[in-house]
Amino acid sequence: MREVVLVRSWPERALQVGLFELGGMAVITPLFQWASGEEWGSSVGLLVALSAIAVGWQWGFNTAFDWAEARWMRRRADARPFWGRVAHAVGFEGSLFLVTWPVVVAWTGWDWWTAAVADVGLAMAYAIYAFLFHWWFDRWRPVGKGEK
């Protein structure tokens, strides 16, 4: 009989996604505003819109990644090794870029190249943040801890 490997419950996933997005907004928005030269209100508005997109993307991506890892690697997310965390962060940000790039163009009025550079910069900043956040979250809230 195959061992069942747990994945996060829906309430745990909601906590993970919510904290990730709040922390990301607090850390990344000031950096984006400084680097882009965009007005503060425009920067906040764009990053709130991108965050809303990322919430849905993150929920689905993290659930699918955790499920695949549990099924194929036979381990829980909180046992993910360094290179698994790198793959998770890069895969999430790379795929999210394809969804958010047109939004950056539409929001800012920038040409596609400028928007791509800005969005790649955001993706790189968020990939580093995602790596650190999920490492911390997995230690703070191991899969199955306190879940029914």
DSSP file (Angstrom, degrees, kcal/mol; ACC not computed):
  #  RESIDUE AA STRUCTURE BP1 BP2  ACC     N-H-->O    O-->H-N    N-H-->O    O-->H-N    TCO  KAPPA ALPHA  PHI   PSI    X-CA   Y-CA   Z-CA
    1    1 A M              0   0    0      0, 0.0     2,-0.2     0, 0.0     0, 0.0   0.000 360.0 360.0 360.0 136.3    0.0    0.0    0.0
    2    2 A R        -     0   0    0      1,-0.1     2,-0.2     0, 0.0     0, 0.0  -0.511 360.0-113.6 -77.5 140.9    1.3    3.5   -0.9
    3    3 A E        -     0   0    0     -2,-0.2     2,-0.5     1,-0.1    -1,-0.1  -0.501  26.5-127.3 -71.0 138.9    2.0    6.0    1.8
    4    4 A V        -     0   0    0     -2,-0.2     2,-0.5    70,-0.0    -1,-0.1  -0.789  19.9-155.4 -89.1 126.3   -0.3    9.0    1.8
    5    5 A V        -     0   0    0     -2,-0.5    70,-0.1    62,-0.1    65,-0.1  -0.904  17.6-126.7-104.7 127.0    1.6   12.3    1.9
    6    6 A L        -     0   0    0     -2,-0.5    71,-0.3   137,-0.1     2,-0.3  -0.342  20.5-166.0 -72.0 148.7   -0.2   15.2    3.3
    7    7 A V        -     0   0    0     69,-0.1   137,-0.1     1,-0.1    56,-0.1  -0.852  41.3 -74.6-122.1 166.1   -0.7   18.5    1.5
    8    8 A R        -     0   0    0     -2,-0.3    -1,-0.1     1,-0.1   135,-0.1  -0.240  46.7-119.5 -63.0 144.8   -1.9   21.8    3.1
    9    9 A S     >  -     0   0    0      1,-0.1     4,-2.5    -3,-0.0     5,-0.2  -0.304  31.5-102.0 -73.5 167.3   -5.5   22.1    4.0
   10   10 A W  H  > S+     0   0    0      1,-0.2     4,-2.5     2,-0.2     5,-0.2   0.908 122.9  50.2 -61.8 -43.0   -7.6   24.9    2.4
   11   11 A P  H  > S+     0   0    0      0, 0.0     4,-2.2     0, 0.0    -1,-0.2   0.909 112.1  48.1 -62.4 -38.8   -7.4   27.1    5.6
   12   12 A E  H  > S+     0   0    0      2,-0.2     4,-2.6     1,-0.2    -2,-0.2   0.901 111.3  50.3 -65.7 -39.8   -3.6   26.6    5.7
   13   13 A R  H  X S+     0   0    0     -4,-2.5     4,-2.8     2,-0.2     5,-0.2   0.899 109.2  51.7 -65.0 -39.9   -3.3   27.5    2.0
   14   14 A A  H  X S+     0   0    0     -4,-2.5     4,-2.6     2,-0.2     5,-0.2   0.914 111.1  47.4 -63.0 -42.6   -5.4   30.7    2.6
   15   15 A L  H  X S+     0   0    0     -4,-2.2     4,-2.5     2,-0.2     5,-0.3   0.931 113.1  49.0 -62.2 -45.7   -3.1   31.7    5.5
   16   16 A Q  H  X S+     0   0    0     -4,-2.6     4,-2.1     1,-0.2    -2,-0.2   0.939 115.2  42.8 -59.9 -49.5    0.0   31.0    3.4
   17   17 A V  H  X S+     0   0    0     -4,-2.8     4,-2.5     2,-0.2     5,-0.2   0.920 114.8  50.2 -66.0 -44.6   -1.3   33.0    0.4
   18   18 A G  H  X S+     0   0    0     -4,-2.6     4,-2.3    -5,-0.2     5,-0.2   0.934 113.5  43.7 -61.4 -47.9   -2.6   35.9    2.4
   19   19 A L  H  X S+     0   0    0     -4,-2.5     4,-2.5    -5,-0.2     5,-0.3   0.889 112.3  54.5 -65.0 -38.4    0.6   36.3    4.4
   20   20 A F  H  X S+     0   0    0     -4,-2.1     4,-2.5    -5,-0.3    -2,-0.2   0.946 111.8  43.1 -59.6 -49.0    2.7   35.9    1.3
   21   21 A E  H  X S+     0   0    0     -4,-2.5     4,-2.4     2,-0.2    -2,-0.2   0.899 114.0  49.6 -69.0 -40.9    0.9   38.7   -0.5
   22   22 A L  H  X S+     0   0    0     -4,-2.3     4,-2.0    -5,-0.2    -1,-0.2   0.939 114.8  44.7 -62.4 -46.5    0.7   41.1    2.4
   23   23 A G  H  X S+     0   0    0     -4,-2.5     4,-2.0    -5,-0.2     5,-0.2   0.901 112.4  52.2 -63.6 -41.5    4.4   40.7    3.1
   24   24 A G  H  X>S+     0   0    0     -4,-2.5     4,-3.2    -5,-0.3     5,-0.6   0.905 108.6  50.0 -62.4 -42.4    5.3   41.0   -0.6
   25   25 A M  H  X5S+     0   0    0     -4,-2.4     4,-1.3     1,-0.2    -1,-0.2   0.916 111.7  49.0 -61.9 -42.4    3.3   44.2   -0.9
   26   26 A A  H  <5S+     0   0    0     -4,-2.0    -1,-0.2    -5,-0.2    -2,-0.2   0.852 122.2  32.7 -66.7 -34.6    5.1   45.7    2.1
   27   27 A V  H  X5S+     0   0    0     -4,-2.0     4,-0.7    -5,-0.1    -2,-0.2   0.899 124.8  37.2 -89.1 -45.3    8.6   44.7    0.8
   28   28 A I  H  X5S+     0   0    0     -4,-3.2     4,-2.8    -5,-0.2     5,-0.2   0.839 101.7  67.7 -85.1 -35.5    8.3   45.0   -3.0
   29   29 A T  H  X<S+     0   0    0     -4,-1.3     4,-2.6    -5,-0.6     5,-0.2   0.921 102.4  45.9 -57.0 -48.9    6.1   48.1   -3.6
   30   30 A P  H  > S+     0   0    0      0, 0.0     4,-2.1     0, 0.0    -1,-0.2   0.892 113.8  50.4 -62.1 -35.7    8.5   50.6   -2.2
   31   31 A L  H  X S+     0   0    0     -4,-0.7     4,-2.6     2,-0.2    -2,-0.2   0.918 111.7  47.5 -65.7 -42.9   11.4   49.0   -4.2
   32   32 A F  H  X S+     0   0    0     -4,-2.8     4,-2.8     2,-0.2     5,-0.4   0.925 111.3  50.5 -64.0 -44.9    9.3   49.1   -7.4
   33   33 A Q  H  X S+     0   0    0     -4,-2.6     4,-1.8    -5,-0.2     5,-0.2   0.916 113.7  45.3 -61.0 -43.8    8.3   52.7   -6.9
   34   34 A W  H  < S+     0   0    0     -4,-2.1    -2,-0.2    -5,-0.2    -1,-0.2   0.932 117.6  42.8 -64.4 -47.4   11.9   53.7   -6.4
   35   35 A A  H  < S+     0   0    0     -4,-2.6    -2,-0.2     1,-0.2    -1,-0.2   0.841 120.5  40.3 -71.4 -34.2   13.3   51.7   -9.3
   36   36 A S  H  < S-     0   0    0     -4,-2.8    -1,-0.2    -5,-0.2    -2,-0.2   0.763  91.9-137.4 -88.5 -26.0   10.5   52.6  -11.8
   37   37 A G     <  +     0   0    0     -4,-1.8    -3,-0.1    -5,-0.4    -4,-0.1   0.522  52.5 147.0  77.9   3.4   10.0   56.3  -11.0
   38   38 A E        -     0   0    0     -6,-0.3    -1,-0.3    -5,-0.2    -2,-0.1  -0.334  59.4 -88.9 -67.5 154.2    6.3   55.8  -11.2
   39   39 A E     >  -     0   0    0      1,-0.1     4,-2.6    -3,-0.1     5,-0.2  -0.276  37.3-114.3 -60.1 151.5    4.0   57.8   -8.9
   40   40 A W  H  > S+     0   0    0      1,-0.2     4,-2.7     2,-0.2     5,-0.2   0.919 115.1  48.8 -57.0 -47.9    3.3   56.2   -5.5
   41   41 A G  H  > S+     0   0    0      1,-0.2     4,-2.6     2,-0.2    -1,-0.2   0.890 112.4  47.8 -62.1 -41.0   -0.4   55.8   -6.2
   42   42 A S  H  > S+     0   0    0      2,-0.2     4,-2.7     1,-0.2    -1,-0.2   0.899 112.3  50.0 -66.1 -40.6    0.2   54.2   -9.6
   43   43 A S  H  X S+     0   0    0     -4,-2.6     4,-2.5     2,-0.2    -2,-0.2   0.935 113.1  45.4 -63.2 -46.3    2.8   51.9   -8.2
   44   44 A V  H  X S+     0   0    0     -4,-2.7     4,-2.3    -5,-0.2     5,-0.2   0.936 113.8  49.8 -62.9 -46.0    0.5   50.8   -5.4
   45   45 A G  H  X S+     0   0    0     -4,-2.6     4,-2.3    -5,-0.2    -2,-0.2   0.924 112.4  46.8 -59.4 -46.4   -2.4   50.3   -7.8
   46   46 A L  H  X S+     0   0    0     -4,-2.7     4,-2.9     1,-0.2     5,-0.2   0.933 113.9  47.0 -62.2 -45.7   -0.4   48.2  -10.2
   47   47 A L  H  X S+     0   0    0     -4,-2.5     4,-2.1     1,-0.2    -1,-0.2   0.815 110.4  52.6 -71.3 -27.8    1.1   46.0   -7.5
   48   48 A V  H  X S+     0   0    0     -4,-2.3     4,-2.3    -5,-0.2    -1,-0.2   0.920 111.9  46.8 -67.3 -43.1   -2.3   45.5   -5.9
   49   49 A A  H  X S+     0   0    0     -4,-2.3     4,-2.0     2,-0.2    -2,-0.2   0.935 114.5  46.1 -63.0 -45.6   -3.7   44.5   -9.3
   50   50 A L  H  X S+     0   0    0     -4,-2.9     4,-2.7     1,-0.2    -1,-0.2   0.874 111.3  53.5 -64.2 -36.0   -0.7   42.1   -9.9
   51   51 A S  H  X S+     0   0    0     -4,-2.1     4,-2.3     2,-0.2    -1,-0.2   0.903 106.0  52.2 -64.6 -41.4   -1.1   40.8   -6.3
   52   52 A A  H  X S+     0   0    0     -4,-2.3     4,-1.3     2,-0.2    -1,-0.2   0.915 112.6  45.4 -61.8 -42.0   -4.8   40.0   -7.0
   53   53 A I  H  X S+     0   0    0     -4,-2.0     4,-2.1     1,-0.2    -2,-0.2   0.931 112.3  52.0 -63.4 -44.6   -3.7   38.1  -10.1
   54   54 A A  H  X S+     0   0    0     -4,-2.7     4,-3.8     1,-0.2     5,-0.3   0.810 100.0  63.3 -64.8 -30.9   -0.9   36.4   -8.1
   55   55 A V  H  X S+     0   0    0     -4,-2.3     4,-2.4     2,-0.2    -1,-0.2   0.960 109.2  39.4 -59.0 -51.1   -3.3   35.2   -5.3
   56   56 A G  H  X S+     0   0    0     -4,-1.3     4,-2.1     2,-0.2     5,-0.2   0.918 118.7  47.9 -64.4 -42.7   -5.2   33.1   -7.7
   57   57 A W  H  X S+     0   0    0     -4,-2.1     4,-3.2     1,-0.2     5,-0.3   0.922 112.8  48.6 -63.8 -43.9   -2.1   31.9   -9.5
   58   58 A Q  H  X S+     0   0    0     -4,-3.8     4,-2.9     2,-0.2     5,-0.4   0.909 108.6  53.4 -64.2 -42.3   -0.3   31.2   -6.3
   59   59 A W  H  X S+     0   0    0     -4,-2.4     4,-1.8    -5,-0.3    -1,-0.2   0.954 117.4  36.6 -57.9 -51.3   -3.2   29.2   -4.9
   60   60 A G  H  X S+     0   0    0     -4,-2.1     4,-2.6     2,-0.2     5,-0.2   0.923 119.1  48.1 -69.7 -44.6   -3.4   26.9   -7.9
   61   61 A F  H  X S+     0   0    0     -4,-3.2     4,-3.1    -5,-0.2     5,-0.2   0.943 114.0  45.9 -62.8 -48.7    0.3   26.7   -8.6
   62   62 A N  H  X S+     0   0    0     -4,-2.9     4,-2.8    -5,-0.3     5,-0.2   0.902 113.8  49.1 -63.2 -40.6    1.3   25.9   -5.0
   63   63 A T  H  X S+     0   0    0     -4,-1.8     4,-2.4    -5,-0.4    -1,-0.2   0.939 115.2  43.8 -63.7 -46.1   -1.5   23.3   -4.7
   64   64 A A  H  X S+     0   0    0     -4,-2.6     4,-2.8     2,-0.2     5,-0.2   0.915 115.2  48.5 -65.0 -42.9   -0.5   21.7   -7.9
   65   65 A F  H  X S+     0   0    0     -4,-3.1     4,-2.7    -5,-0.2     5,-0.2   0.937 113.9  46.2 -63.5 -46.7    3.3   21.8   -7.1
   66   66 A D  H  X S+     0   0    0     -4,-2.8     4,-2.6    -5,-0.2    -1,-0.2   0.904 113.6  49.3 -62.5 -41.6    2.7   20.4   -3.6
   67   67 A W  H  X S+     0   0    0     -4,-2.4     4,-2.6    -5,-0.2    -2,-0.2   0.937 112.9  46.6 -63.1 -46.8    0.4   17.7   -5.0
   68   68 A A  H  X>S+     0   0    0     -4,-2.8     4,-3.2     1,-0.2     5,-0.6   0.910 113.2  49.3 -63.0 -42.1    2.9   16.7   -7.7
   69   69 A E  I  X>S+     0   0    0     -4,-2.7     4,-1.7    -5,-0.2     6,-1.0   0.909 112.4  47.7 -63.6 -41.9    5.8   16.7   -5.1
   70   70 A A  I  <5S+     0   0    0     -4,-2.6     4,-0.4     4,-0.2    -2,-0.2   0.907 118.3  41.5 -65.0 -41.0    3.8   14.5   -2.7
   71   71 A R  I  <5S+     0   0    0     -4,-2.6    -2,-0.2    -5,-0.2    -3,-0.2   0.931 128.9  24.8 -73.3 -47.1    2.8   12.1   -5.5
   72   72 A W  I  <5S+     0   0    0     -4,-3.2    -3,-0.2    -5,-0.2    -2,-0.2   0.831 132.9  32.8 -93.4 -34.5    6.1   11.8   -7.4
   73   73 A M  I  <<S-     0   0    0     -4,-1.7    -3,-0.2    -5,-0.6    -2,-0.1   0.573  94.5-135.1 -99.4 -10.5    8.8   12.7   -4.8
   74   74 A R      < +     0   0    0     -5,-0.7     2,-0.3    -4,-0.4    -4,-0.2   0.872  65.4 110.3  59.9  40.6    6.9   11.2   -1.8
   75   75 A R        -     0   0    0     -6,-1.0    -1,-0.2    -9,-0.1    -2,-0.2  -0.980  66.4-115.5-142.1 156.7    7.6   14.2    0.4
   76   76 A R    >   -     0   0    0     -2,-0.3     3,-1.5    -3,-0.1   -69,-0.1  -0.429  35.0-107.4 -83.8 163.3    5.6   17.1    2.0
   77   77 A A  G >  S+     0   0    0    -71,-0.3     3,-1.7     1,-0.3    61,-0.1   0.850 118.4  59.2 -60.7 -36.5    6.3   20.7    1.1
   78   78 A D  G 3  S+     0   0    0      1,-0.3    -1,-0.3    60,-0.1    60,-0.0   0.602 103.5  53.4 -73.2  -7.4    7.9   21.4    4.4
   79   79 A A  G <  S+     0   0    0     -3,-1.5    -1,-0.3     2,-0.0    -2,-0.2   0.247  79.1 134.2-103.6  10.3   10.5   18.7    3.6
   80   80 A R    <   -     0   0    0     -3,-1.7    -3,-0.1     1,-0.1     2,-0.0  -0.399  51.7-132.4 -63.9 129.4   11.4   20.3    0.2
   81   81 A P     >  -     0   0    0      0, 0.0     4,-2.1     0, 0.0     3,-0.3  -0.228  30.2 -90.8 -77.4 173.3   15.1   20.5   -0.3
   82   82 A F  H  > S+     0   0    0      1,-0.2     4,-2.2     2,-0.2     3,-0.2   0.902 125.8  45.9 -50.5 -52.5   17.0   23.6   -1.5
   83   83 A W  H  > S+     0   0    0      1,-0.2     4,-2.4     2,-0.2    -1,-0.2   0.803 109.9  55.2 -69.1 -27.7   16.8   22.8   -5.3
   84   84 A G  H  > S+     0   0    0     -3,-0.3     4,-2.2     2,-0.2    -1,-0.2   0.875 108.5  48.8 -67.3 -37.1   13.1   22.0   -4.9
   85   85 A R  H  X S+     0   0    0     -4,-2.1     4,-2.6     2,-0.2    -2,-0.2   0.886 110.5  50.5 -68.3 -39.4   12.6   25.4   -3.4
   86   86 A V  H  X S+     0   0    0     -4,-2.2     4,-2.7     2,-0.2     5,-0.3   0.945 111.8  47.7 -62.1 -47.5   14.5   27.0   -6.2
   87   87 A A  H  X S+     0   0    0     -4,-2.4     4,-2.5     1,-0.2     5,-0.2   0.899 112.7  50.1 -60.4 -41.2   12.4   25.1   -8.8
   88   88 A H  H  X S+     0   0    0     -4,-2.2     4,-2.3     2,-0.2     5,-0.2   0.949 114.1  43.0 -62.7 -50.6    9.2   26.2   -7.0
   89   89 A A  H  X S+     0   0    0     -4,-2.6     4,-2.4     2,-0.2     5,-0.2   0.919 118.5  43.5 -64.8 -45.5   10.1   29.9   -6.8
   90   90 A V  H  X S+     0   0    0     -4,-2.7     4,-2.8    -5,-0.2     5,-0.3   0.907 114.5  50.4 -68.7 -41.7   11.4   30.1  -10.4
   91   91 A G  H  X S+     0   0    0     -4,-2.5     4,-2.0    -5,-0.3     5,-0.2   0.908 113.2  46.1 -62.3 -42.2    8.5   28.1  -11.8
   92   92 A F  H  X S+     0   0    0     -4,-2.3     4,-2.4    -5,-0.2    -2,-0.2   0.965 117.5  41.1 -65.6 -52.0    5.9   30.2  -10.0
   93   93 A E  H  X S+     0   0    0     -4,-2.4     4,-2.0    -5,-0.2    -2,-0.2   0.877 114.5  52.6 -67.5 -37.4    7.5   33.5  -11.0
   94   94 A G  H  X S+     0   0    0     -4,-2.8     4,-1.0    -5,-0.2    -1,-0.2   0.922 113.9  41.9 -63.9 -44.0    8.2   32.5  -14.5
   95   95 A S  H  X S+     0   0    0     -4,-2.0     4,-0.7    -5,-0.3     3,-0.3   0.869 112.5  54.0 -72.3 -35.5    4.7   31.3  -15.2
   96   96 A L  H >X S+     0   0    0     -4,-2.4     4,-2.4    -5,-0.2     3,-0.8   0.859  99.3  64.1 -65.6 -34.4    3.2   34.3  -13.4
   97   97 A F  H 3X S+     0   0    0     -4,-2.0     4,-2.5     1,-0.3    -1,-0.2   0.898  96.8  56.3 -54.6 -43.0    5.3   36.6  -15.7
   98   98 A L  H 3< S+     0   0    0     -4,-1.0    -1,-0.3    -3,-0.3    -2,-0.2   0.801 112.8  41.8 -62.2 -28.3    3.4   35.4  -18.7
   99   99 A V  H << S+     0   0    0     -3,-0.8     4,-0.4    -4,-0.7    -1,-0.2   0.850 119.5  41.3 -85.1 -37.8    0.1   36.4  -17.1
  100  100 A T  H  X S+     0   0    0     -4,-2.4     4,-2.2     1,-0.2     3,-0.4   0.730  92.8  80.2 -88.4 -22.4    1.2   39.8  -15.7
  101  101 A W  H  X S+     0   0    0     -4,-2.5     4,-2.0     1,-0.3    -1,-0.2   0.914  94.9  47.2 -54.0 -49.8    3.3   41.2  -18.5
  102  102 A P  H  > S+     0   0    0      0, 0.0     4,-2.4     0, 0.0    -1,-0.3   0.845 109.9  55.3 -62.2 -30.2    0.3   42.4  -20.5
  103  103 A V  H  > S+     0   0    0     -4,-0.4     4,-2.9    -3,-0.4     5,-0.2   0.915 105.9  50.6 -66.8 -42.6   -1.2   43.9  -17.4
  104  104 A V  H  X S+     0   0    0     -4,-2.2     4,-2.4     2,-0.2     6,-0.5   0.914 111.2  49.3 -61.1 -42.6    2.0   46.0  -16.8
  105  105 A V  H  X S+     0   0    0     -4,-2.0     4,-2.1    -5,-0.2     5,-0.2   0.946 114.9  43.7 -60.3 -49.1    1.9   47.2  -20.4
  106  106 A A  H  < S+     0   0    0     -4,-2.4    -2,-0.2     1,-0.2    -1,-0.2   0.890 116.8  46.1 -65.9 -40.2   -1.8   48.2  -20.1
  107  107 A W  H  < S+     0   0    0     -4,-2.9    -2,-0.2    -5,-0.2    -1,-0.2   0.927 124.1  29.0 -70.5 -46.0   -1.4   49.8  -16.6
  108  108 A T  H  < S-     0   0    0     -4,-2.4    -2,-0.2    -5,-0.2    -3,-0.2   0.728  92.8-130.8 -91.3 -23.9    1.7   51.9  -17.3
  109  109 A G     <  +     0   0    0     -4,-2.1    -4,-0.1    -5,-0.4    -3,-0.1   0.570  57.7 146.8  78.2   8.9    1.4   52.6  -21.0
  110  110 A W        -     0   0    0     -6,-0.5    -1,-0.2    -5,-0.2    -2,-0.1  -0.318  55.6 -99.6 -71.1 159.4    5.0   51.4  -21.3
  111  111 A D     >  -     0   0    0      1,-0.1     4,-2.5    -3,-0.1     5,-0.2  -0.309  40.5-100.2 -71.6 168.0    6.2   49.6  -24.5
  112  112 A W  H  > S+     0   0    0      1,-0.2     4,-2.3     2,-0.2     5,-0.1   0.864 121.1  51.2 -61.3 -38.2    6.5   45.8  -24.3
  113  113 A W  H  > S+     0   0    0      2,-0.2     4,-2.5     1,-0.2    -1,-0.2   0.948 111.9  45.0 -66.3 -48.5   10.2   45.8  -23.8
  114  114 A T  H  > S+     0   0    0      1,-0.2     4,-2.4     2,-0.2    -2,-0.2   0.913 115.1  48.9 -60.8 -43.4   10.2   48.3  -20.9
  115  115 A A  H  X S+     0   0    0     -4,-2.5     4,-3.0     2,-0.2    -1,-0.2   0.884 109.8  52.2 -64.0 -38.2    7.3   46.5  -19.3
  116  116 A A  H  X S+     0   0    0     -4,-2.3     4,-2.9    -5,-0.2     5,-0.2   0.926 109.8  48.5 -64.1 -44.1    9.1   43.2  -19.7
  117  117 A V  H  X S+     0   0    0     -4,-2.5     4,-2.3     2,-0.2    -2,-0.2   0.931 114.9  45.5 -61.4 -45.0   12.2   44.5  -18.0
  118  118 A A  H  X S+     0   0    0     -4,-2.4     4,-2.4     2,-0.2    -2,-0.2   0.921 114.7  47.4 -63.6 -44.1   10.1   45.9  -15.1
  119  119 A D  H  X S+     0   0    0     -4,-3.0     4,-2.8     2,-0.2    -2,-0.2   0.879 111.4  50.5 -68.5 -37.3    8.1   42.7  -14.8
  120  120 A V  H  X S+     0   0    0     -4,-2.9     4,-2.8     2,-0.2    -1,-0.2   0.911 109.9  51.6 -64.8 -40.9   11.2   40.5  -14.9
  121  121 A G  H  X S+     0   0    0     -4,-2.3     4,-2.4    -5,-0.2    -2,-0.2   0.923 111.7  46.4 -59.7 -43.9   12.6   42.7  -12.2
  122  122 A L  H  X S+     0   0    0     -4,-2.4     4,-3.0     2,-0.2     5,-0.2   0.921 112.0  51.2 -62.6 -43.4    9.5   42.2  -10.1
  123  123 A A  H  X S+     0   0    0     -4,-2.8     4,-2.4     2,-0.2    -2,-0.2   0.904 111.0  48.0 -61.8 -41.4    9.6   38.5  -10.8
  124  124 A M  H  X S+     0   0    0     -4,-2.8     4,-2.0     2,-0.2    -1,-0.2   0.928 113.5  47.0 -66.0 -43.9   13.2   38.3   -9.7
  125  125 A A  H  X S+     0   0    0     -4,-2.4     4,-2.3     1,-0.2    -2,-0.2   0.928 115.9  45.3 -62.0 -44.6   12.5   40.3   -6.5
  126  126 A Y  H  X S+     0   0    0     -4,-3.0     4,-3.6     2,-0.2    -2,-0.2   0.827 107.7  58.0 -70.4 -31.0    9.4   38.1   -5.8
  127  127 A A  H  X S+     0   0    0     -4,-2.4     4,-2.4    -5,-0.2    -1,-0.2   0.926 110.0  44.0 -63.9 -42.7   11.3   34.9   -6.5
  128  128 A I  H  X S+     0   0    0     -4,-2.0     4,-2.2     2,-0.2     5,-0.2   0.941 116.5  46.8 -64.5 -46.7   13.8   35.7   -3.8
  129  129 A Y  H  X S+     0   0    0     -4,-2.3     4,-3.4     1,-0.2    -2,-0.2   0.915 111.8  51.5 -60.2 -43.7   11.1   36.8   -1.5
  130  130 A A  H  X S+     0   0    0     -4,-3.6     4,-2.7     2,-0.2     5,-0.3   0.909 108.3  51.6 -61.4 -43.3    9.1   33.6   -2.3
  131  131 A F  H  X S+     0   0    0     -4,-2.4     4,-1.7    -5,-0.2    -1,-0.2   0.954 116.7  39.3 -57.6 -50.9   12.1   31.4   -1.6
  132  132 A L  H  X S+     0   0    0     -4,-2.2     4,-2.4     2,-0.2    -2,-0.2   0.910 116.3  50.4 -67.9 -43.6   12.6   33.0    1.8
  133  133 A F  H  X S+     0   0    0     -4,-3.4     4,-3.2    -5,-0.2     5,-0.2   0.950 112.8  44.5 -61.6 -49.7    8.9   33.3    2.7
  134  134 A H  H  X S+     0   0    0     -4,-2.7     4,-2.3     2,-0.2    -1,-0.2   0.836 111.5  53.7 -69.6 -31.4    8.0   29.7    1.9
  135  135 A W  H  X S+     0   0    0     -4,-1.7     4,-1.1    -5,-0.3    -1,-0.2   0.950 114.5  42.2 -62.0 -48.0   11.1   28.4    3.7
  136  136 A W  H >X S+     0   0    0     -4,-2.4     4,-2.5     1,-0.2     3,-0.5   0.937 114.7  50.0 -62.6 -48.1   10.0   30.4    6.8
  137  137 A F  H 3X S+     0   0    0     -4,-3.2     4,-3.3     1,-0.3    -1,-0.2   0.896 107.3  54.1 -61.2 -41.5    6.3   29.4    6.4
  138  138 A D  H 3< S+     0   0    0     -4,-2.3    -1,-0.3     1,-0.2    -2,-0.2   0.788 113.0  43.7 -65.7 -26.9    7.1   25.7    6.1
  139  139 A R  H << S+     0   0    0     -4,-1.1    -1,-0.2    -3,-0.5    -2,-0.2   0.839 117.2  45.2 -83.0 -35.9    9.1   25.8    9.4
  140  140 A W  H  < S+     0   0    0     -4,-2.5    -2,-0.2     1,-0.2    -3,-0.2   0.886 130.5  21.9 -72.1 -40.0    6.5   27.9   11.2
  141  141 A R  S  < S-     0   0    0     -4,-3.3    -1,-0.2    -5,-0.2    -2,-0.1  -0.649  80.8-163.8-130.7  73.7    3.6   25.8   10.0
  142  142 A P    >   -     0   0    0      0, 0.0     3,-2.2     0, 0.0    -3,-0.1  -0.221  42.0 -84.1 -56.3 149.7    4.7   22.3    8.9
  143  143 A V  T 3  S+     0   0    0      1,-0.3     3,-0.1    -5,-0.1  -137,-0.1  -0.329 116.2  13.3 -57.7 129.2    2.2   20.4    6.8
  144  144 A G  T >  S+     0   0    0      1,-0.3     3,-1.3    -3,-0.1     2,-0.5   0.251  86.9 139.6  89.6 -12.7   -0.3   18.7    9.0
  145  145 A K  T <  S-     0   0    0     -3,-2.2    -1,-0.3     1,-0.3     3,-0.1  -0.528  85.7 -11.0 -70.0 116.8    0.6   20.6   12.2
  146  146 A G  T 3  S+     0   0    0     -2,-0.5     2,-0.3     1,-0.3    -1,-0.3   0.569 105.4 130.3  73.4   8.6   -2.6   21.5   14.0
  147  147 A E    <         0   0    0     -3,-1.3    -1,-0.3     1,-0.1  -139,-0.0  -0.684 360.0 360.0 -95.8 150.1   -4.8   20.5   11.1
  148  148 A K              0   0    0     -2,-0.3    -1,-0.1    -3,-0.1    -3,-0.0   0.394 360.0 360.0-102.2 360.0   -7.7   18.2   11.4
